[in-house]
């Protein structure tokens, strides 16, 4: 018998402070993704690589051993140095099916930059899954990106 789950629409926003100028954060976000992508987020194994091609139609993708590959998101829109709009799919194996429209926006502050994350989702998801997505992005961009930028040599 077929199972029919109801689709829902949900959204949330997060902010992650980064102790660096916006251009430094942009460069890390778009050019050094593999350096700060946390091990727990490497779906294809600890030796996989994660890269972002920040152009419309470009991919945030992970590549693993023996040709394994995963598209995390596709780039919908880019405003260089300022924002990325990404579209991704959450497969049923990860709690979907659902569509995620993720915006990453960098805004300068007095002491660096704030990364504003907004995610709008449509599809099958529970409150627990939404909470997990929120905490996951906060961990990835806080403990991953922000901490890596703070440790990286500034030129």
HUVEN-V820951 format. One record per helix or strand of 2 or more residues. SS is the DSSP state (a for helix, b for strand). FROM is the first residue (numbers start at 1). TO is the last residue. If there is no record, write none. Layout:
{{SS;FROM;TO} {SS;FROM;TO}}
This chain:
{{b;8;18} {a;22;31} {a;33;36} {a;39;41} {b;49;52} {b;59;63} {a;65;67} {b;69;79} {b;83;90} {a;92;94} {b;98;109} {b;112;123} {a;127;151}}
